[in-house]
Amino acid sequence: MIKKAALFLSFFIVCDAMAGDIQRIENAQGEVEFTNLSSHKKKTGKQTLIYKYPQTGNITVFTDQRPSHTVNYEVLKFDCFACNPHSTVNWHAVKLNLTAFDKTIEQAAIRHHVEPALIRAVIHAESAFNPGALSSKGAQGLMQLMPGTARQLGVANAMDPKQNISGGTLYMAQLLKQFNGNIRLATAAYNAGPNAVKKYSGIPPYQETEVYVERVSILHKRYQQAS
């Protein structure tokens, strides 16, 4: 319980530090929402809902499960589920997708010399195999390509699975080459950009990037073992 309290407290401190970018909104049901998304962004892309409520002993609980025992809670909204440092998803046990877009992934892997298991791991972490995924930042499709990056990679329609996977795999191949085959650095660069990795001479000290790299690594090993 002490460990959980410490985790909840650290989460609270993080949220408090972000308070300048978070809006407080009371919805039609009378629930209080705290969100770092503007109103037009909240209408697109996936969000993670984190419920915050007080517990006995001056403990604040944060969970992604809506409380059923109390109405005294607040809702915290985050834009990126896969990159949320406080996600409770068990990446060691989450169900793998071994069949979706298999031919397209295989073709991209051969063409760009990237391991199929790594491609599948990135798709899983980025979009959970949703070809229509659109983040509030504008990242599109299965491998969440930003419009500018997509153009540089020759992707005309990032929502087209074949183009998206081909472009995202090419980008990963370029990052692997840039970082001498180091998958963790290439993965960090895929999330935070290659300049950030070069700036810190390693994985940037961003919570989102750190957990992203770990999750892709876990998924990569699991897809390797399952293939």
Order of alpha helices (4+ residues) and beta strands (2+ residues): alpha-beta-beta-beta-beta-beta-alpha-alpha-alpha-alpha-alpha-alpha-alpha
